[in-house]
């Protein structure tokens, strides 16, 4: 009967067929029992005991029918209980979907407003400049009796904040980026503010005009001649530009006003760069008297030898005039390479070098030929420590055919990428004939710090 009740519930409260049959059988049996005695007497005269037994059996059937009816009523109760459970589930669902309380609505509104404000600030900051400050502090100590003097100023045996730079970078619009670098240079104990670089780069064109992997730079910039000329003093792996860079391009390298176009060949790692500049380099061109542009070209490539080794190779060319009358031509050639092995994040070896050669016409159609270069190695045995050594040679000292060479070694320690301490020694031999400069031995200490947005570190830094 238990099973019967369960099935009654699942049938939506309808009476089960077995229950109907039992009730019908009970009614038929009751009618037969209640028939006239003559009907029963046709089969014979039953004994009084038999009649009593039949009455008792009939009473049992009636009791069973009443019990089944009560059970069915109980089934209706179970069904009602199921309806109650369904109502409870519906109530729970209603509570889940009911409107939040006032505090919940306030919290949601605050969160939504914060998210909107944050997104708006990000959009606004995308066009605000990212600012970085570089400080370059240098101390030199002459180990001999002779001291280094540049432009009439004693350099050795003193400390000086050699240079401070403020670097501004920002997206001008969806098509261009801008860079302005203001340098405060220590000149004879006083600081002079100059725009070391200030340019815009065109990264894309409107109306989906293709750029063919080209990028245009307009303004004042470090020219694309050689490898180290593109870097600022604080980015070098040593404390000074190599002698050949100073002799052929200038004490601080070649920085000019002009236009530069850079193109990356599709499918192959070849980059070609061309620039037209004012031709005002004081070392190999006509300085501020130039009225004719100079032309610079460079081609470089990159080889990934393995997952831990790569090699870059490049060549550069410069053409211009070193007089105002366009009669004396200058041709400067350069070649450079850099090899890097980095088996892990905390170990690396860098070997690099550059070579220079120039042909310069002079008054009377005479020609001056000069060459120079450097080679260096840097070893990183652990995460923050670097050891390096470099050899320099140049026979273009002070734009004359005078030989000089130098050897230097240093140790660089980074507390983080924002702070670096470097200690090193340098031996320099210069021409002494005809009243030339004496040899120099120098101990130097360099302290470089950075704070702000911190642009990408030079490629030779292994982080």
RAURKA-V73986 format. One record per residue. RES is the residue in three letters. OMEGA is omega in whole degrees, -180 to 180 (NA if undefined). Layout:
# RAURKA-V73986
<<RES & OMEGA> <RES & OMEGA>>
This chain:
# RAURKA-V73986
<<UNK & 179> <UNK & 178> <UNK & 180> <UNK & 180> <UNK & -179> <UNK & 178> <UNK & 178> <UNK & 179> <UNK & -176> <UNK & 178> <UNK & 174> <UNK & 173> <UNK & 179> <UNK & -179> <UNK & -179> <UNK & -179> <UNK & -179> <UNK & 179> <UNK & 177> <UNK & -179> <UNK & 180> <UNK & -180> <UNK & 179> <UNK & 180> <UNK & 180> <UNK & -180> <UNK & 179> <UNK & 180> <UNK & 179> <UNK & 180> <UNK & 180> <UNK & -179> <UNK & -177> <UNK & -179> <UNK & -179> <UNK & -180> <UNK & -178> <UNK & 180> <UNK & 180> <UNK & -177> <UNK & 178> <UNK & 178> <UNK & -179> <UNK & -180> <UNK & 180> <UNK & 178> <UNK & 178> <UNK & -179> <UNK & 180> <UNK & 179> <UNK & 179> <UNK & -180> <UNK & 180> <UNK & 178> <UNK & -179> <UNK & -179> <UNK & 178> <UNK & -180> <UNK & 178> <UNK & 180> <UNK & 178> <UNK & 179> <UNK & 179> <UNK & 179> <UNK & 178> <UNK & -180> <UNK & 179> <UNK & 178> <UNK & 178> <UNK & 179> <UNK & 179> <UNK & 176> <UNK & 177> <UNK & 178> <UNK & 176> <UNK & 178> <UNK & 177> <UNK & 179> <UNK & 177> <UNK & 178> <UNK & 177> <UNK & 177> <UNK & 178> <UNK & 179> <UNK & 179> <UNK & 177> <UNK & 179> <UNK & 178> <UNK & 178> <UNK & 178> <UNK & 179> <UNK & 179> <UNK & 179> <UNK & 179> <UNK & 179> <UNK & -175> <UNK & -178> <UNK & -177> <UNK & -180> <UNK & 179> <UNK & -179> <UNK & -180> <UNK & 178> <UNK & 179> <UNK & 179> <UNK & 180> <UNK & 178> <UNK & 179> <UNK & 179> <UNK & 179> <UNK & 179> <UNK & 179> <UNK & 179> <UNK & 179> <UNK & 180> <UNK & -180> <UNK & 179> <UNK & 179> <UNK & 179> <UNK & 178> <UNK & 178> <UNK & 179> <UNK & 179> <UNK & -178> <UNK & 179> <UNK & -180> <UNK & 173> <UNK & -177> <UNK & 170> <UNK & -171> <UNK & 177> <UNK & 178> <UNK & 177> <UNK & 174> <UNK & -178> <UNK & -176> <UNK & -176> <UNK & 173> <UNK & -179> <UNK & 179> <UNK & 179> <UNK & -180> <UNK & 176> <UNK & -179> <UNK & -178> <UNK & -177> <UNK & 179> <UNK & 178> <UNK & 179> <UNK & 179> <UNK & 178> <UNK & -179> <UNK & 177> <UNK & -178> <UNK & -177> <UNK & 175> <UNK & 175> <UNK & 172> <UNK & 175> <UNK & 169> <UNK & -169> <UNK & -176> <UNK & 171> <UNK & -179> <UNK & 171> <UNK & -174> <UNK & 177> <UNK & 177> <UNK & -179> <UNK & 171> <UNK & 179> <UNK & 176> <UNK & -178> <UNK & -175> <UNK & -172> <UNK & 175> <UNK & -179> <UNK & 178> <UNK & 172> <UNK & 179> <UNK & 179> <UNK & -178> <UNK & 173> <UNK & -172> <UNK & 180> <UNK & 179> <UNK & 178> <UNK & 176> <UNK & 179> <UNK & -177> <UNK & 179> <UNK & -179> <UNK & 179> <UNK & 172> <UNK & -179> <UNK & 174> <UNK & 175> <UNK & -174> <UNK & 173> <UNK & 177> <UNK & 177> <UNK & -176> <UNK & -178> <UNK & -179> <UNK & 179> <UNK & 178> <UNK & 177> <UNK & 176> <UNK & -177> <UNK & 178> <UNK & 178> <UNK & 177> <UNK & -180> <UNK & 177> <UNK & -177> <UNK & 177> <UNK & -178> <UNK & 178> <UNK & 178> <UNK & -174> <UNK & 173> <UNK & -172> <UNK & -175> <UNK & 177> <UNK & 177> <UNK & -174> <UNK & -175> <UNK & 179> <UNK & -179> <UNK & -175> <UNK & 174> <UNK & -177> <UNK & -175> <UNK & 180> <UNK & -177> <UNK & 175> <UNK & 174> <UNK & -170> <UNK & -179> <UNK & 171> <UNK & 178> <UNK & -177> <UNK & -178> <UNK & 177> <UNK & 180> <UNK & -176> <UNK & -174> <UNK & -176> <UNK & -179> <UNK & -176> <UNK & 179> <UNK & -179> <UNK & -176> <UNK & 177> <UNK & -176> <UNK & 175> <UNK & 179> <UNK & -178> <UNK & -180> <UNK & 177> <UNK & -178> <UNK & -177> <UNK & 177> <UNK & -178> <UNK & -180> <UNK & 174> <UNK & 180> <UNK & -177> <UNK & 179> <UNK & 179> <UNK & 180> <UNK & -177> <UNK & 175> <UNK & -179> <UNK & 171> <UNK & -176> <UNK & -173> <UNK & -179> <UNK & -176> <UNK & 176> <UNK & -175> <UNK & -175> <UNK & -176> <UNK & -179> <UNK & -170> <UNK & 179> <UNK & -176> <UNK & 180> <UNK & -176> <UNK & 173> <UNK & -178> <UNK & -180> <UNK & 172> <UNK & -175> <UNK & -178> <UNK & 176> <UNK & 179> <UNK & 173> <UNK & -178> <UNK & 178> <UNK & -173> <UNK & 179> <UNK & 173> <UNK & -175> <UNK & 177> <UNK & 179> <UNK & -176> <UNK & -176> <UNK & 174> <UNK & -177> <UNK & 173> <UNK & -178> <UNK & -180> <UNK & 175> <UNK & -176> <UNK & 180> <UNK & 178> <UNK & 175> <UNK & 177> <UNK & -180> <UNK & 179> <UNK & 174> <UNK & -176> <UNK & -174> <UNK & 178> <UNK & 179> <UNK & -175> <UNK & -177> <UNK & 174> <UNK & 173> <UNK & -179> <UNK & -179> <UNK & 179> <UNK & 175> <UNK & -177> <UNK & 176> <UNK & 172> <UNK & 177> <UNK & 180> <UNK & 174> <UNK & -178> <UNK & -179> <UNK & 178> <UNK & 180> <UNK & -173> <UNK & 179> <UNK & 178> <UNK & 174> <UNK & 178> <UNK & 175> <UNK & -175> <UNK & 179> <UNK & 177> <UNK & 174> <UNK & -178> <UNK & 174> <UNK & -178> <UNK & 168> <UNK & -179> <UNK & 174> <UNK & 180> <UNK & -179> <UNK & -178> <UNK & 178> <UNK & 172> <UNK & -178> <UNK & 177> <UNK & 178> <UNK & -180> <UNK & 179> <UNK & 179> <UNK & 179> <UNK & 178> <UNK & 173> <UNK & -175> <UNK & 174> <UNK & 176> <UNK & -177> <UNK & 177> <UNK & -179> <UNK & 179> <UNK & -167> <UNK & -170> <UNK & -173> <UNK & 180> <UNK & 173> <UNK & -178> <UNK & 176> <UNK & -178> <UNK & 174> <UNK & -179> <UNK & 173> <UNK & 176> <UNK & 173> <UNK & 180> <UNK & -176> <UNK & -178> <UNK & 178> <UNK & 176> <UNK & 180> <UNK & -180> <UNK & -179> <UNK & 168> <UNK & 177> <UNK & -178> <UNK & 174> <UNK & -177> <UNK & 176> <UNK & -176> <UNK & 173> <UNK & 179> <UNK & 178> <UNK & 178> <UNK & 169> <UNK & 170> <UNK & 176> <UNK & -179> <UNK & -174> <UNK & -178> <UNK & 174> <UNK & -179> <UNK & 178> <UNK & -179> <UNK & 177> <UNK & 179> <UNK & 172> <UNK & -179> <UNK & 175> <UNK & -177> <UNK & -179> <UNK & -179> <UNK & 180> <UNK & 178> <UNK & 177> <UNK & -180> <UNK & -177> <UNK & 179> <UNK & 177> <UNK & -177> <UNK & 170> <UNK & -170> <UNK & 169> <UNK & -179> <UNK & 175> <UNK & -179> <UNK & -180> <UNK & -176> <UNK & 180> <UNK & -178> <UNK & 169> <UNK & -176> <UNK & -175> <UNK & 174> <UNK & 176> <UNK & -178> <UNK & 179> <UNK & 177> <UNK & -174> <UNK & -178> <UNK & 178> <UNK & -179> <UNK & -179> <UNK & NA>>
